[in-house]
Amino acid sequence: MRILFAHQNFPGQYKNLLKHLASERGHELVFLTQRQNYSVRGVKQVVYRPARKPAESTHPYLRSYEAAILNAQAVWRAATKLKREGFRPDILIGHNGWGETLFLKDVFPDVPLLGYFEFFYRPEGSDMDFDPEFPSTADALLRTHILNSGNLVGLEAADRGQTATRWQRDQYPRRYHDMISIVHEGIDTDAVKPDPQAWVALKARGTKLRHGDEVVTYVARNLEPYRGFHVFMRALPEILRRRPKAHVLIVGGDETSYGSALPKGQTYRKKLLAEVGRDLDLARVHFLGRIPYELFLKVLQVSAAHVYLTYPFVLSWSMLEAMAAGCVVIGSGTSPVEEVIAHGQNGLLVDFFSTRQIADAVDAVIEHPDRMQGIREQARRTIMERYDLATICLPAQLELVNTLARGERHADSGR
């Protein structure tokens, strides 16, 4: 099969799918992207570049849409060149979020397009109006409608859609639900699993933390409010007061992935340390930054209590990986988390804004490890039964791709 992929940040959500297809051989895999520093054997990368950045004179509401159009034009040019060279795919697959898929069907009008639809913006009942500490301006709320311009054009361009969770699918207008299949990218439970022999060395402190130690973990791509970093930091003084032997491992960078960035030179880590740092035993709070994946897994494997907080927004892979590693996840009682975690069964749920509930839950989990063993086991069982890469998610992705490539446009919409 010939497949043309498009995602600005190769390989994006398609890493496992690409590796599998490349291993099967007999496929010709071409990937349009802006990223050049990562590769997958058997996949040809074609780099595209937008002709320019959005103009400063463009209305602020429209700049992200203009960026999407510029990306779409660059992808169109790259795809047109491939077509002139004789490449004709059997299926087009791409992430809709940055515009790459908008004009692909103009190059290959008879080829089915599977679009990845990650998030539909809403001014109410989602991330925009969730946190009173960071209220959205009237401008931001109005801009939300325009942010969906690329979403809506992409939905009309695609023959089929894919998204990772039911909550994400349900954010889209109901009239599109039947065309969007719920197929998660999957968790490799052979690689992500409990390890009683795991340990993490903190070289700067000369400390080695092992499975069974009092280790509290927190993971996010970046340390920011969308992932509850501000609330977690405010819970730490009480957590450390109650657990004088506990160490806290915090994984994440200092950039801003979602929401508004702080003024240049400021970070949420510095801001929260200025607020609560005097109440923390900083010899027991370890900011690891962004770390290699192998070390990330060790962090999960030594975790006694893993805190995951999020706005109503895209669910992090890291929460599912934590469950696969046998962590007791203390998660925010927000809709994306509640889709996976049932309180007291495969994790614990707390009010996103309640530092007291977070501290209570961490204390209870560490104080009663034997009582929590069933939750750890059920957490991993949940991932294996619903999100396992080899047995659940990869087969579902392959079925979706193969069905659409055969011209069957109305595949099952998923769970």
N, C-alpha and C positions, 0 to 999 in steps of 0.2 A: 504494500500500500504506500502511496505517496501522500505525505502529510505536511502541510505548511502551518507552522505555529507562529504566533506573534505575541510578544510580551516584552516590554521595555527592559525588564530586569531579569534576564535569563538566569535560571530556568523557571523562576516564579513557582506557581502551583503545579508545574508539569514535571518536576524533577523525577519523581518515581515512575510516572508514565513513560517519560523519555527513556529512562534506563531500561525499562522492561521492553519497550518496542525495539530499542537498539540491540538488545540481547537476542531477540527473536530472529533478527536478520530478515532479509527479504523486504524491508521497508526502506524508503528513501525519506529521511527526516530533515527538513529545512526549517530553521528558526530565525525569524526576523526579530532583532533586538537592538538595544543601545549598549548592552554590556559586553565587554570584551575580555574580562579577567577571569572567566570561569568557562569550562567546557565540559561536555559529555561525549565520550567516545561514540562515534557512529552518528553524531548529529552535526550537520553543517550549519554554522552560524553565519547569517548575513546581517551586517550592522547597518542600520539606517540612522540618519541624523535629520532632525527637523531643520528647515532652512533658516529659521531665526527663532528668537524667543517672543512671547506675546508683547505687543507694543505697550509702552507706558501710557499711551493715549487711549487705549482700550478701556471701556467701562470696567471697573473692578469686578462686577458680577460676571463678566464675560471672559476674564483672562484665562481661567482654567479651561473654558470651552474652546477658546482660541488655541491654547496649548494642545488640546486634544485634536483639533483640526490640523494643526501643523504636524503633529505626529502621524495622523491619518494620511496626510499628503505624502509624507516621507515613506511610509509603508507602501502606499500606492505606487510610488516610483520604483521602490525596490521589488515589489511583486510584479510590476509590469516588465521590468528587466528580466526577472526569472522566466516570465511567460515568453518573452522574445527568444530566450535561450532554449526554449523547448520544455520547460518544467510545467506540468499540469497536475495539480494535486487532486487526490480523491476526496479530501476533506480539508477544511480550513478550521483551525482551532486557535482562539486567542482571548486574552483578557480585555474586557471592554473598558476598564477603568481609566485608561490614559488615551483612548481614541484609536488604538491600532486597528481595531476591527471595522471601523466605520465605512471604509471604502474598499475593503477586500473583495466584496461581491461585485464591485464595478470592474475588477480585473478578471475575476472568475465567476461570472453570473450563474453558471450552471452547477457550481460546486457547493455542497452544503457547508454551512458555517455554524460551528459550535462556539458560542460566546460564553465567557466566564463573567458572571454578574455578582460582584462581591458585596456591594452596599448601595442601597437607595436612600438618599437623604430625606429626612423629614423634619420640619420645624418643631413638631410636637411629638411626645411619646417616644423619643429616641435619645441620641446623645446630646442634641442641641439644647434641650431644656432640662437636663438631668441634674446638673450640679449647681446649686445656688451660689457657691463660692466663685464660680466662673460663669456668670450669666451671659447669655448671648445678646448682642446688640440687635436693635431692629434691623440694621443693615445685614447682619449675619443671618438672621432668620429669613429675610427676603431673598438673600442670595442663595439660600438652600434650594429654592425652586429651580433656579437657573443651573445649579450644580448638577441637576438631573438631566440637563439637555443631552449630554453625551450618552447617559444611560438610556434615554428614551429612543434616540436615534439608533443606538446599538441594538436595542431590543427589536426594533423594526427591521434591522438589517439581518439579524441572525435567524437561522432556521430552528435552532434549539439553544437553550441556555443551561448553564450549570452553576450551582452555588454550593457552599459547604454545609450549611445547616438550615433547618426549617425556619428558624427565626430570621435568618438573612433572607430567605426566599419570601417570607411573609411581609417584609418591609416593602417589597415591590407591589405596585398596583395589582389588585386581584385578577384583572383581566389577563395578566401575564403569567399567573401561577402555573397554569397547565403546561406552559412551554419551558419552564425552568426545572430541571431535575436536581434533586438534592443528593449530591454525591461528594462526600468529603475526600480530600486528597489521601488520607490514611496515615496511620501511625505504624511504624515498623516495630512490632512488639517483640521480634526476635532480637533487635538491637536495644530497644528501650524496655528494660525489665528490672526487677529488684536485684540487688547484689549485696548480700550481707557482708561481703569482704571489702566493700567500697570504702575509700577514704579520700580526703581532700587535704592537701598540705597548703598552709598559709605561710609562705616563705618569709614574708615581712615580719610575721609574728612568731615564727618558729613553732607554730601550732599545727597539729594534725588532727583533723576531725574525722571520726569514723561513724559507720552505721551503728545506731544505738546511742550516740551522744545526743545531747540536747541542741539540735541544730534547727533553726527557723530559716526558711528559705523564701525568697521573693524573686520573681523573674519577670522582666519585660524587655522588649526590644530597646525602649528608652524609658527613663525614669520620669514619668509625667502624670498629670492628673487623670487622663483617660484610662489609665491602668491603676488608678487609686494610690499612686505613690505618696501623695500628700497625706492621705488617711493612714496608710501603713506606717509612715514615719511618726505620725502623732500617736500611734498605738505603741510604738517601741518603748518609750520610757516605762510604761506600766508592764509590758511584757518582760523587760529586763529586770525590773524591780521584783517581780514575782519569781522569775527564773534566774537566780544569780549565777548559775553555771551555763546558761545558754549562750550560744554564739549565733549571730545572724549573718547569713550570706545573701547579698543583694547583687543580682546580675542585671546589667542593662547599661546602655550608653546615656550620654548627657544631651543628646539632640532631641528634637521634637518630631515625632512621627504623626501625631494627630492633635488637632486643636491649635490654639494660639501659642506661638513661641514667646518666651520672655525677651526683654531687650538684649541686644548684643552683649555678650560677655557674662550673662547671667544664666544659671541653670537651676532646675527645680531641686537638684541635689544640694547645691549651695544654699538655696533659699530655705529649704526645710532644715538643713543643719544649723543655719543661723537661728531658726525658730525653736528647735527642740534639742540642738546639740548639747547644750549645757546640762540637759537632763539625761544624757546617754552616757553609758560606759563605752566610749568609742574603741576601747581595746577589744570589745566583743562584737562590734559592728563592722563588717568587712564589705566594702564596695569593690566588687570584682571587675566592674566594667563589662565590656563585651568579651566573651571568652570562646575558645574553641569548643566545638560541639561535644567532643569526648569529655572535656572537663564539665560542661553543662550537665551531661548525663550523670557524672559522679556527684555533682551538687544535688541532683534529685535523689540519687540513691542513698545519700547520707542524711537526707532530710527527715526530721522528726515531725515537723509541721510545715506545710507549704501554704503560703497565703497568696491567693489570686483574686484580685479585685479588678472590675472593669465597668465602665459605663455601659449602657445598652448599645453595643457596638460589635464589630467583628470579633468572634471568639478566637483567642490565641491558641496556636498549636501547642504552646508550652503547657497549658493547663491539661490538655489531653495526654501529653507526654509525661507530665507529673503523675497522672493517674496510672498510666501504663507502667511507670517505675515503682508503683506501689506506695505513692505518697498519700498521706491524709491531707486532702486539699480543703482548706478553709476558704470558701469562695463567696463572693458577693451574691446576695439574693437578687440578681438582675437577670432579665429574661434569657440572654445567651447562655449564662451559667446554669440556670434552672432547666434548660433543655437537656443537660447532661447529668447534673448532680441532683440526687434526691437526698434531702437532709437526713442524716443519721444512717443512711444506707451505704452510699458509696462516697461520701464526703460530708462536710458540714457547711451550712449556709449562714451567713451573717448579714446584717444590714451594712450596706456599702459605707455609710457615713458614721457608723458606731465604732469608735475606737475601743469602747468598753467591751462590746461583743467580740471584737477581734481578739483582744487580750484574753478574755474569758475562754474563748475557743482554743487558742494556742496553749494556754495553761492547762486546760482539761486534756488536750491531746498528749502533751508531754508527760503529764502527771499519771496518765492511765494508758500506757502503751499496750498492755494486754487487751484492754477493752477495745482498742482501736484496730486490732489486727484484722477483724472481720471487715471493717471499712476499707482497709488497705487492699484486702483480697478482692472485695467487690468492686473497688475502683478499677483495678486491673481487668477484672472480668468484664466490666462495662465496655472498656476500650476494645477488648478482644472480640466481644460480641457485636459491637456497633461500628467500630472505627479501625479494625485491624486492616493493615495494608494488603497483605497477601490473600486473605480469605474473604474480605468484604469490599473494601474500597477500590482496589485495583481491578478486580473482576467487574465491578459496577462501571468504572470508567471505560474499560475496554468494551463492555456491552454498549455503552452509550455511543462511543466512537464508531464501532462497527455497524451498529444499527443505522446511524445517521449516514455513514459512508455508503451504505447499501441503498440509500434513498428513502428509508423509512423515517419520516419526519416526526412521528408522534410516539416517541418512546415513553415509557413509564416515567412519571414525574418524580419518583423517588419515595423515600419513607414519608 
